[in-house]
Amino acid sequence: MKQQTADEMYLSGINYKIGDEVVPKDNPIKVYGKCTGFKDGCVYIDGKNYGGMYFFMKSEWQDVELI
């Protein structure tokens, strides 16, 4: 199976991958933890099932560099 590019994941509603810090779309300030996997349409964050993977997104702060 071909792995999606970042653009394809964003366009499909998922802009994060395993290892990214994940936040809920309705409260993007609260980081839930790191994405540890996907199964049956659900996202696993720090090893726990958090339900629908489309309700979450990559934390905007993950790629910010403070200088």
PyMOL commands that set and color helices and strands:
alter all, ss='L'
color gray80, all
select helices_A, chain A and resi 6-11+53-55+60-63
alter helices_A, ss='H'
color red, helices_A
select strands_A, chain A and resi 21-24+33-39+42-45+48-52+56-58
alter strands_A, ss='S'
color yellow, strands_A
deselect
rebuild
show_as cartoon
